[in-house]
Amino acid sequence: GPLSERHLMDVRLGELPSWLATCNFSPQGLLGGVQKAWNSYYDKYINVKRGGPAGISMLLAGYCLLSYGWNYQHIKCHRWRKYH
């Protein structure tokens, strides 16, 4: 199919710059991309017939990693402090 209709995982490395040139980087296009990614994640892991806790646990694990990354400098400063 046309390059603009392919998913990121279907694009070869040499075609990546031209594929990025066809993407819509306006705020509306970026919000549409985020919404499409969330819908595909939701349909694959959360909205399934025989689902388990995998989708929610992946979401919580991602939140924990992101939160740790945001607070790393603060945690690092308190690690070597002596409490006496």
C-alpha positions, -999 to +999 in steps of 0.1 A: +000+000+000+010+036+000+036+047+024+014+071+043-011+043+052+014+019+067+019+014+104+053+023+119+062-013+124+056-020+086+080+008+075+116-002+065+145+018+080+153+034+046+117+046+042+115+061+076+123+097+067+098+098+039+072+082+061+078+108+088+073+135+062+038+122+054+027+123+091+004+150+104+022+168+132-005+194+139-021+193+174-052+177+160-031+150+142-011+143+173-042+139+194-057+116+168-025+095+169-027+093+207-063+084+206-057+057+180-028+042+201-050+042+233-079+025+214-057-002+200-041-008+235-075-009+251-089-033+225-059-056+227-053-058+265-084-046+284-115-050+263-112-088+256-136-117+262-113-137+284-092-110+299-070-112+329-052-086+350-024-082+324-037-049+308-042-031+340-010-044+355+010-032+325-006+002+328+002+004+365+038-008+359+042+019+332+030+045+357+054+033+384+083+035+360+073+069+347+069+082+383+103+068+393+119+085+363+103+118+372+114+116+408+149+101+403+169+132+411+150+137+443+154+101+453+191+101+444+198+131+467+181+115+497+199+081+492+232+092+507+219+115+534+226+104+570+197+105+595+213+110+629 
